[in-house]
Amino acid sequence: MLSKKYCIIIFLSVLNLTFILFGNVNAESNKKEGFKEWTVICYLAGDNFLDWFMKENMKELIKAGSSDNVNVIAFLDTTDDETKIFEVNKDDLVRVPTRIVNYSWTESELNTGDPGTFINYATWAVREYPAKKYFVILGGYGEGWIGLMHDMNNGQGETDILSLNELEYGLKAISKEIYAVNGNEKIDVLGLDACYMGMLEVMYQVKDYADYLVSSENEEALDGWPYDKLIETIINNPEMDSSLFSTSIVDTYLDSVKGNPSEMSNVLTLSVVNLELIGEVVKEIDILSSLLLELKSENTKKLMLVERITNKFHINAHIAGKYVPYCVLLDLNDFVRSLRVGMVKNRQVSDLVRRLSKLLSDVITMERHQMLNGEQDIGIGGISLYFAGMDTNAYRDNSFSVDTHWDEYITASRDIGRKIDKNSSYFQTDN
């Protein structure tokens, strides 16, 4: 039998272990009780032609401000050669010296296209403004799989852009910081308030670092999303979960826009995607693209017809007063629908697109778009996919291309198109 002395030692040891196992949990729980419900981290890249619009977005943020349950922090870079960081309050701003965020930031001009800038600012905001949920929003110029957050003066008078690899690198660091603060492994809502970012390639790159992504397949309105109304939504209902808040962003944006677009390029769109399921979508696209490659030579005309009738978006450059398209994007849902009709006699394709269509309905939790001429609905589903462009070689380097056969399929489509129709509407340039 153990002596009284040893019984006391064992009891104290168990008590200590219990504190270690559960005391920290309670401490963490108590710590979270002091957190606000949401922290909104805005990263606004206006050192380009969007300068005026980013400043308007800041005015919208000030209109809403922070609250007892919501923090709002903003990073603003414009053409005035001075980057500013603010704690945003209602009708007021508290400017944060950039050196407070990073002691090495002694220069006033920072580069929004540098992942280090994004990481230093956003991780600082996560730490300094702890919350149960985080909404990270990037506002600026977007070019889909090519990148976003263009900075026309990176501090050395040169232009830079945040590539998809750099975006992923930044989001990985931010999600790690969030885990250190509140124990959650991902950003709750990631908003890409930039043109053409609703691409499967983008979603695949960021899927491990956020729960929900809000983005657009097409061009956005120049003034972007109505920031004041977005913030007011969670100020008025701070306990709103990530899924509901994400869908509210879509409604808030589409309800705020006016006008009746007369052509596809002017149709405003926005969707919410559950990133947890994006990996499954990409696996199905890989199987589909491999199958279509096998069928291409025997079903050339059918597949070309499918490609031609699928709804498309064009990424444009503004050159000499004209919009010049340099990338063609397919609407993925419409491509799947077109395949179902065009390849109806092929059992393999039919079964695969039926399965993919069901999966997409689960992945896309919300999608809205404007009607053409105010009344004609068009087949837009919420996710786009690269089809043709001036720089296909560079496209092969992104994670989506590396992990699928899609780039091989679109290359085959381009090559066959050259032979069949030299006047094809697709881009038929050598790389």
C-alpha positions as a printed NumPy array, in Angstrom:
array([[  0.   ,   0.   ,   0.   ],
       [  1.252,   3.49 ,  -0.878],
       [  2.22 ,   5.775,   1.956],
       [  0.278,   8.931,   2.683],
       [  3.238,  10.953,   1.372],
       [  3.155,   9.262,  -2.032],
       [ -0.625,   9.52 ,  -2.231],
       [ -0.318,  13.283,  -1.783],
       [  2.385,  13.458,  -4.478],
       [  0.244,  11.467,  -6.916],
       [ -2.786,  13.632,  -6.165],
       [ -0.842,  16.837,  -6.789],
       [  0.601,  15.413, -10.009],
       [ -2.859,  14.496, -11.314],
       [ -4.129,  17.944, -10.299],
       [ -1.255,  19.58 , -12.17 ],
       [ -1.858,  17.411, -15.262],
       [ -5.551,  18.271, -15.159],
       [ -4.681,  21.958, -15.131],
       [ -2.285,  21.497, -18.031],
       [ -4.871,  19.605, -20.079],
       [ -7.948,  21.638, -19.244],
       [ -6.729,  24.82 , -17.629],
       [ -5.28 ,  26.083, -20.9  ],
       [ -8.537,  25.26 , -22.681],
       [-10.454,  27.318, -20.155],
       [ -7.89 ,  30.106, -20.406],
       [ -8.218,  30.033, -24.19 ],
       [-12.002,  30.05 , -23.875],
       [-11.85 ,  33.013, -21.503],
       [ -9.454,  34.736, -23.873],
       [-11.91 ,  34.302, -26.754],
       [-14.645,  35.799, -24.623],
       [-12.706,  39.058, -24.791],
       [-12.415,  38.891, -28.584],
       [-14.712,  40.818, -30.874],
       [-16.929,  38.763, -33.165],
       [-15.329,  39.965, -36.411],
       [-12.201,  41.692, -37.614],
       [-12.373,  43.089, -41.142],
       [ -8.943,  43.423, -42.773],
       [ -9.051,  45.591, -45.917],
       [ -6.108,  45.652, -48.346],
       [ -6.803,  48.352, -50.943],
       [ -4.499,  48.672, -53.945],
       [ -5.153,  52.035, -55.569],
       [ -1.707,  52.919, -56.891],
       [ -3.142,  52.637, -60.402],
       [ -6.147,  53.931, -62.345],
       [ -8.428,  52.901, -59.457],
       [ -6.947,  55.583, -57.184],
       [-10.125,  57.671, -56.919],
       [-12.359,  54.634, -56.413],
       [-10.209,  53.23 , -53.594],
       [-10.482,  56.578, -51.822],
       [-14.254,  56.366, -52.217],
       [-14.151,  52.886, -50.693],
       [-12.35 ,  54.391, -47.702],
       [-15.153,  56.926, -47.309],
       [-17.608,  54.034, -47.274],
       [-15.61 ,  52.295, -44.555],
       [-15.615,  55.448, -42.441],
       [-19.382,  55.71 , -42.882],
       [-19.817,  52.273, -41.288],
       [-16.813,  52.27 , -38.941],
       [-16.109,  49.732, -36.218],
       [-18.338,  48.749, -33.302],
       [-18.247,  46.968, -29.965],
       [-18.304,  43.676, -31.88 ],
       [-16.508,  44.482, -35.125],
       [-12.979,  45.758, -35.842],
       [-12.294,  47.431, -39.2  ],
       [ -8.686,  47.927, -40.315],
       [ -7.631,  49.339, -43.679],
       [ -4.448,  49.501, -45.749],
       [ -4.606,  52.09 , -48.539],
       [ -2.028,  52.64 , -51.266],
       [ -2.778,  55.333, -53.853],
       [ -0.921,  57.364, -56.471],
       [  0.132,  60.046, -53.998],
       [  3.331,  58.108, -53.121],
       [  2.221,  57.504, -49.553],
       [  0.803,  54.288, -48.137],
       [ -1.531,  54.646, -45.156],
       [ -2.833,  52.213, -42.528],
       [ -5.926,  53.051, -40.496],
       [ -8.016,  51.85 , -37.641],
       [-11.45 ,  52.724, -38.987],
       [-14.075,  54.128, -36.643],
       [-17.454,  55.559, -37.498],
       [-16.911,  59.002, -39.028],
       [-13.279,  58.909, -37.92 ],
       [ -9.883,  57.413, -38.754],
       [ -6.952,  56.637, -36.499],
       [ -3.819,  56.532, -38.594],
       [ -1.284,  53.85 , -37.691],
       [  2.342,  54.679, -38.595],
       [  3.625,  52.029, -40.99 ],
       [  6.734,  51.512, -38.844],
       [  4.443,  50.285, -36.049],
       [  3.404,  47.43 , -38.326],
       [  6.938,  46.736, -39.499],
       [  9.948,  48.599, -38.12 ],
       [ 11.726,  48.316, -41.493],
       [  8.976,  50.29 , -43.248],
       [ 10.77 ,  53.607, -43.107],
       [  9.743,  54.582, -46.646],
       [  6.259,  56.005, -47.134],
       [  5.627,  54.15 , -50.425],
       [  4.843,  50.436, -50.048],
       [  4.225,  47.861, -52.772],
       [  0.84 ,  46.105, -52.792],
       [  2.181,  43.588, -55.315],
       [  4.773,  42.366, -52.813],
       [  3.549,  39.396, -50.733],
       [  5.733,  40.624, -47.869],
       [  3.692,  43.826, -47.672],
       [  0.453,  41.868, -47.601],
       [  1.734,  39.408, -44.988],
       [  3.237,  42.01 , -42.638],
       [  0.118,  44.15 , -42.652],
       [ -2.486,  41.379, -42.413],
       [ -0.727,  39.288, -39.755],
       [ -0.226,  42.443, -37.673],
       [ -3.952,  43.191, -37.971],
       [ -4.841,  39.629, -36.926],
       [ -2.667,  39.902, -33.798],
       [ -3.568,  43.437, -32.782],
       [ -7.304,  43.093, -33.407],
       [ -8.171,  39.576, -32.23 ],
       [-11.562,  38.217, -33.185],
       [-13.555,  35.023, -33.391],
       [-13.969,  35.439, -37.157],
       [-11.899,  37.206, -39.831],
       [-12.996,  38.77 , -43.108],
       [-10.02 ,  39.535, -45.359],
       [-10.861,  41.647, -48.404],
       [ -8.488,  42.586, -51.225],
       [ -9.712,  45.463, -53.363],
       [ -8.022,  46.538, -56.573],
       [ -7.268,  45.599, -60.147],
       [ -7.574,  41.912, -61.106],
       [ -6.523,  39.756, -64.039],
       [ -7.738,  36.324, -62.97 ],
       [ -5.037,  33.63 , -62.967],
       [ -2.42 ,  36.249, -63.833],
       [ -2.789,  38.006, -60.491],
       [ -4.163,  41.074, -58.754],
       [ -3.335,  44.083, -56.534],
       [ -1.371,  45.931, -59.232],
       [  0.986,  48.614, -57.99 ],
       [  2.17 ,  51.037, -60.664],
       [  4.89 ,  52.405, -58.374],
       [  6.464,  49.741, -56.19 ],
       [  8.807,  52.249, -54.544],
       [ 11.377,  52.025, -57.329],
       [  9.13 ,  53.456, -60.016],
       [  8.266,  50.001, -61.406],
       [  5.045,  48.002, -61.693],
       [  4.357,  44.892, -59.616],
       [  1.485,  42.446, -59.241],
       [  0.54 ,  39.874, -56.613],
       [  0.701,  36.56 , -58.479],
       [ -1.406,  33.558, -57.513],
       [  1.629,  31.886, -55.94 ],
       [  2.297,  35.035, -53.927],
       [ -1.357,  35.307, -52.931],
       [ -1.268,  31.721, -51.68 ],
       [  1.963,  32.413, -49.788],
       [  0.358,  35.401, -48.096],
       [ -2.866,  33.609, -47.181],
       [ -0.906,  30.713, -45.715],
       [  0.936,  33.08 , -43.363],
       [ -2.295,  34.847, -42.399],
       [ -4.144,  31.599, -41.649],
       [ -1.243,  30.484, -39.432],
       [ -1.493,  33.744, -37.504],
       [ -5.24 ,  33.295, -37.101],
       [ -4.661,  29.809, -35.704],
       [ -2.202,  31.245, -33.18 ],
       [ -4.768,  33.849, -32.097],
       [ -8.084,  31.999, -31.962],
       [ -7.384,  28.369, -32.843],
       [ -9.188,  28.455, -36.206],
       [ -7.209,  27.082, -39.114],
       [ -8.549,  29.285, -41.904],
       [ -9.733,  32.765, -42.822],
       [-13.499,  32.71 , -42.4  ],
       [-14.36 ,  34.774, -45.481],
       [-11.96 ,  35.823, -48.239],
       [-13.23 ,  38.557, -50.536],
       [-11.485,  39.336, -53.821],
       [-13.025,  42.64 , -54.858],
       [-11.266,  42.664, -58.226],
       [-12.181,  41.776, -61.8  ],
       [-12.111,  38.174, -63.12 ],
       [-11.014,  36.522, -59.861],
       [-13.901,  34.009, -59.839],
       [-11.744,  31.457, -61.676],
       [-11.333,  27.811, -60.724],
       [ -7.577,  28.333, -61.002],
       [ -7.727,  31.034, -58.313],
       [ -9.99 ,  28.959, -56.073],
       [ -7.703,  25.948, -56.306],
       [ -4.725,  28.067, -55.293],
       [ -6.377,  29.493, -52.161],
       [ -8.591,  26.555, -51.121],
       [ -6.55 ,  25.553, -48.056],
       [ -6.58 ,  28.961, -46.404],
       [-10.193,  30.169, -46.297],
       [-13.632,  28.678, -45.746],
       [-15.527,  30.809, -48.262],
       [-14.423,  32.857, -51.265],
       [-16.474,  35.72 , -52.684],
       [-15.43 ,  36.75 , -56.216],
       [-16.608,  37.699, -59.702],
       [-16.223,  35.9  , -63.021],
       [-16.402,  39.135, -65.012],
       [-15.385,  42.759, -64.758],
       [-16.613,  44.516, -61.646],
       [-18.035,  47.971, -61.215],
       [-15.178,  50.465, -60.936],
       [-16.178,  51.402, -57.398],
       [-16.283,  47.74 , -56.42 ],
       [-18.422,  46.5  , -53.566],
       [-20.382,  48.872, -51.271],
       [-18.092,  48.588, -48.246],
       [-20.312,  50.557, -45.879],
       [-23.262,  48.225, -46.437],
       [-21.073,  45.104, -46.087],
       [-19.72 ,  46.246, -42.733],
       [-23.125,  47.4  , -41.513],
       [-24.433,  43.876, -42.152],
       [-22.178,  42.322, -39.512],
       [-22.359,  45.34 , -37.196],
       [-26.129,  44.86 , -37.103],
       [-25.807,  41.092, -36.743],
       [-22.316,  40.335, -35.371],
       [-23.054,  36.693, -34.581],
       [-23.81 ,  35.989, -38.242],
       [-21.845,  32.948, -39.419],
       [-19.414,  32.942, -42.329],
       [-21.739,  31.253, -44.803],
       [-24.597,  33.682, -44.252],
       [-22.315,  36.719, -44.306],
       [-20.737,  35.548, -47.583],
       [-24.092,  35.256, -49.305],
       [-25.145,  38.645, -47.955],
       [-22.156,  40.206, -49.743],
       [-23.491,  38.921, -53.073],
       [-26.956,  40.366, -52.49 ],
       [-25.582,  43.638, -51.162],
       [-23.373,  44.14 , -54.238],
       [-25.935,  43.143, -56.888],
       [-28.687,  45.142, -55.204],
       [-26.46 ,  48.228, -55.278],
       [-25.653,  48.24 , -59.006],
       [-27.781,  49.988, -61.582],
       [-28.276,  49.838, -65.328],
       [-29.168,  47.148, -67.833],
       [-26.105,  45.677, -69.577],
       [-26.572,  45.084, -73.303],
       [-23.655,  42.696, -73.777],
       [-21.902,  39.931, -71.877],
       [-18.78 ,  41.966, -71.116],
       [-20.835,  44.409, -69.021],
       [-22.802,  41.886, -66.973],
       [-21.9  ,  42.157, -63.286],
       [-21.584,  38.87 , -61.409],
       [-20.691,  37.657, -57.932],
       [-20.619,  34.24 , -56.298],
       [-19.752,  32.461, -53.058],
       [-17.767,  29.237, -53.199],
       [-17.264,  26.678, -50.446],
       [-13.515,  26.163, -50.827],
       [-13.548,  22.889, -48.911],
       [-14.993,  21.148, -51.994],
       [-12.851,  22.801, -54.671],
       [-10.299,  19.978, -54.625],
       [-13.059,  17.537, -55.627],
       [-14.121,  19.788, -58.512],
       [-10.542,  19.959, -59.792],
       [-10.221,  16.164, -59.674],
       [-13.343,  15.863, -61.838],
       [-12.049,  18.51 , -64.27 ],
       [ -8.816,  16.533, -64.604],
       [-10.775,  13.378, -65.451],
       [-12.981,  15.324, -67.856],
       [-10.1  ,  17.021, -69.669],
       [ -8.26 ,  13.699, -70.05 ],
       [-11.406,  12.106, -71.486],
       [-12.031,  15.003, -73.88 ],
       [ -8.438,  14.774, -75.079],
       [ -9.033,  11.144, -76.016],
       [-12.262,  12.029, -77.821],
       [-10.976,  15.173, -79.536],
       [ -9.846,  13.692, -82.831],
       [-13.057,  11.701, -83.413],
       [-15.429,  14.376, -82.154],
       [-13.698,  17.52 , -83.34 ],
       [-16.742,  19.331, -84.721],
       [-18.955,  18.452, -81.761],
       [-16.417,  19.674, -79.231],
       [-15.69 ,  22.841, -81.198],
       [-19.415,  23.552, -81.26 ],
       [-19.603,  23.02 , -77.492],
       [-16.715,  25.43 , -76.994],
       [-18.219,  28.038, -79.3  ],
       [-21.692,  28.087, -77.755],
       [-20.428,  28.189, -74.153],
       [-20.759,  31.603, -72.503],
       [-17.426,  33.381, -72.284],
       [-15.811,  36.334, -70.569],
       [-12.897,  38.312, -72.007],
       [-10.114,  39.859, -69.956],
       [ -9.364,  43.133, -71.719],
       [ -6.511,  45.585, -71.941],
       [ -7.232,  49.257, -72.505],
       [ -5.024,  50.191, -75.468],
       [ -5.245,  53.424, -77.49 ],
       [ -8.757,  54.114, -76.257],
       [-10.043,  50.617, -77.045],
       [-10.603,  47.467, -75.022],
       [ -8.471,  44.707, -76.512],
       [ -9.221,  41.156, -75.278],
       [ -6.233,  38.982, -74.431],
       [ -7.792,  36.128, -72.404],
       [-10.911,  34.045, -72.982],
       [-12.626,  32.472, -69.968],
       [-15.371,  29.842, -70.134],
       [-18.226,  29.801, -67.665],
       [-17.701,  26.349, -66.168],
       [-21.364,  25.591, -65.485],
       [-22.36 ,  26.564, -69.011],
       [-19.518,  24.475, -70.459],
       [-20.816,  21.466, -68.506],
       [-24.375,  22.11 , -69.745],
       [-23.153,  22.45 , -73.327],
       [-21.236,  19.185, -73.067],
       [-24.325,  17.422, -71.776],
       [-26.194,  18.474, -74.931],
       [-23.38 ,  18.271, -77.471],
       [-22.017,  14.896, -76.291],
       [-25.323,  13.359, -75.211],
       [-24.607,  10.066, -77.025],
       [-21.33 ,   9.514, -75.198],
       [-22.122,   7.679, -71.961],
       [-18.775,   8.443, -70.32 ],
       [-19.081,  12.181, -70.896],
       [-22.763,  12.226, -69.903],
       [-22.13 ,  10.45 , -66.61 ],
       [-19.138,  12.635, -65.808],
       [-20.798,  15.987, -66.517],
       [-23.882,  14.915, -64.562],
       [-21.67 ,  14.168, -61.571],
       [-19.746,  17.409, -62.034],
       [-22.939,  19.437, -62.317],
       [-24.182,  18.029, -59.001],
       [-20.854,  18.784, -57.338],
       [-20.864,  22.377, -58.615],
       [-24.321,  22.917, -57.152],
       [-22.883,  21.996, -53.751],
       [-19.699,  24.057, -54.172],
       [-21.361,  27.289, -55.324],
       [-23.442,  28.35 , -52.349],
       [-24.625,  31.61 , -53.916],
       [-24.504,  33.179, -57.387],
       [-26.13 ,  36.266, -58.856],
       [-25.697,  38.211, -62.064],
       [-27.443,  40.943, -64.002],
       [-29.866,  40.201, -66.823],
       [-28.996,  41.204, -70.366],
       [-31.129,  44.206, -71.361],
       [-32.869,  43.846, -68.023],
       [-34.801,  40.72 , -68.976],
       [-32.715,  38.024, -70.699],
       [-31.161,  35.526, -68.312],
       [-27.898,  33.977, -69.429],
       [-26.085,  30.819, -68.426],
       [-23.681,  32.077, -65.775],
       [-22.911,  29.747, -62.912],
       [-20.32 ,  31.414, -60.67 ],
       [-16.986,  29.857, -61.692],
       [-14.922,  30.534, -64.806],
       [-12.077,  28.604, -66.395],
       [ -9.272,  29.737, -68.706],
       [ -9.735,  28.676, -72.323],
       [ -7.495,  30.725, -74.608],
       [ -5.157,  33.676, -74.564],
       [ -1.929,  35.334, -75.555],
       [  0.226,  33.689, -72.905],
       [ -0.65 ,  30.008, -72.675],
       [  2.905,  29.021, -71.775],
       [  2.811,  31.069, -68.568],
       [ -0.574,  29.531, -67.741],
       [  1.012,  26.091, -67.52 ],
       [  2.954,  27.132, -64.421],
       [ -0.014,  27.606, -62.083],
       [ -0.989,  24.862, -59.619],
       [ -4.226,  24.032, -61.42 ],
       [ -2.415,  23.404, -64.714],
       [  0.286,  21.355, -63.031],
       [ -2.302,  19.115, -61.349],
       [ -4.71 ,  18.673, -64.289],
       [ -4.748,  17.993, -68.033],
       [ -6.841,  21.076, -68.761],
       [ -3.93 ,  23.047, -70.242],
       [ -3.242,  20.134, -72.598],
       [ -6.877,  20.045, -73.67 ],
       [ -7.093,  23.761, -74.478],
       [ -3.762,  23.552, -76.336],
       [ -5.19 ,  20.725, -78.457],
       [ -8.339,  22.795, -79.069],
       [ -6.238,  25.725, -80.228],
       [ -4.093,  23.612, -82.548],
       [ -7.085,  21.898, -84.15 ],
       [ -8.834,  25.23 , -84.471],
       [ -5.869,  26.58 , -86.438],
       [ -6.122,  23.797, -88.963],
       [ -9.887,  23.906, -89.365],
       [-10.569,  27.601, -89.334],
       [ -7.86 ,  30.195, -89.749],
       [-10.442,  32.878, -89.   ],
       [-11.467,  31.343, -85.701],
       [-12.592,  33.824, -83.038],
       [-10.214,  32.202, -80.562],
       [ -6.722,  33.542, -80.109],
       [ -4.47 ,  31.584, -82.448],
       [ -1.066,  33.084, -81.715],
       [  2.243,  31.301, -81.369],
       [  3.765,  31.199, -77.901]])
